[in-house]
Amino acid sequence: MNMTEKVFGEYDGQEVIEYSLTNDTGMTVSCLNFGCVITKILVPDRSGNAENVVLGFNKMEDYLRWSPYFGAVVGRVAGRIHGASFELDGKVYTLPANEVTNHLHGGIKGFNAAMWQAEQFQDDKGVGMKFFYHSPSGEEGYPGNLDTTVTYFLNNDNELKITYEAKTDQKTLVNLTNHSYFNLSGNLKRDVSKHSLQLDNDRFLELGPDLLPTGNLLDAEDTPFDFRNGRLIEEGIQSSHPQNLLAGKGYDHPLVFSQQGMNTINLCEEESGRQLTVTTNQPCVVLYTSNQLEGPFSIQGVPARNYMGVCLETQGFPDAIHHPEFPSVVLEPGRVYRQETSYCFSVK
């Protein structure tokens, strides 16, 4: 196992460093101290060819100009908050409205655009990075000083484990996730329409026209949102279901796990043979199939187009603060927010 680092660029007068973690089987995970961004994950296909399976850029300038949260940790609150405001203990907090009238992924300068302190570590099981960020009270409108630690740990089982911990000195909201776009074809040779996804979900959250949850949990059975027996991503892209059309012909939906506790998600691309198994302690995963990715830029030399990646954003329910029936994302002083999600790669 080894760790390397190099200067990736500059942001806000500070050096942005890219850290690369490599295990004994040759899997490599590269990440930045800017936004905890995962820039590359190199894993083999069934023929042993190691290729990148996440979307990212080779230059800092492209992240600043074009990135739709590629590989970043997003927070304090992942997803949208209706009306860019919320009430907590009788006080209304106003947040930046960075998506029309709503607040998205922590605001204008959320955790994805923060410089994190970084610390490398290694033990007999693997290599890792710890990232630390102090978010002062009032940053992006949120109450409370929040101290967050994100740990990336790579072991010899080709598993990347991400652990999130946060503490506050005042009641606040916390709902963190990683926003990596996966494409198991390797080096963006194909889009993700032929990727197969399987997870144990019997319900999904209905979205309104602004892509915010309405509060209704819909039955997934006999819809393109039932992934219990696995289905191809293209089934949602081609679907005439009103919710697929609303999301821009695809998915941008919270899929609710049938059981509480640890749950597993399986993503597979038949042609390369690559499989990704995601295990999480979160109550839902937001499935986003990059329906709005098309733009005047390139990703690792490939012109951006829709359906180039699939996001599996393990998290609490979006906009939970406006839906008392949803699991709470309120963090109180004296308690620790802890989220665990692991990504294990293999081949068929």
Secondary structure, DSSP 8 states (H G I E B T S, - for coil): -EEEEEEEEEETTEEEEEEEEE-TTS-EEEEESBTT-EEEEEEE-TTS-EEE-B---SSHHHHHHH-SSTT-EE-SB-SEEGGGEEEETTEEEE----BTTBEETT-TT-GGGSB-EEEEEEETTEEEEEEEEEE-TTGGG--S-EEEEEEEEEETTSEEEEEEEEEESS-EE-B-EE--EE-TTSTTSS-STTEEEEE-EEEEEEE-TTS-EEEEEEE-TTSTT--TT-EEHHHHHS---HHHHHTTSS-EEEEEESSSS-EEEEEEETTT-EEEEEEESSSEEEEE--TT---S-EETTEE--TTS-EEEEEES-TTGGG-TTS---EE-TT--EEEEEEEEEEE-
